[in-house]
């Protein structure tokens, strides 16, 4: 499987935002995410890092 978990990075901590993400679409200053179960979220911010080996997406909120 190629899905990853998305986390929000804040004050050096990683807080889980959405599990099993299979689609990530940047839309200007927003990021649309959808997981394997059809759950959808829109995040206001940017992608800080994506690790394919660790199946991890790190997101940063807009300042």
Buried (B, 14 or more C-beta within 10 A) or exposed (E): EEEBBBBBBEEEEBEEBBEBBEEBEEEEEEBEBBBEEEEEEEBEBBBEEBEEEEBBBBBBEEE
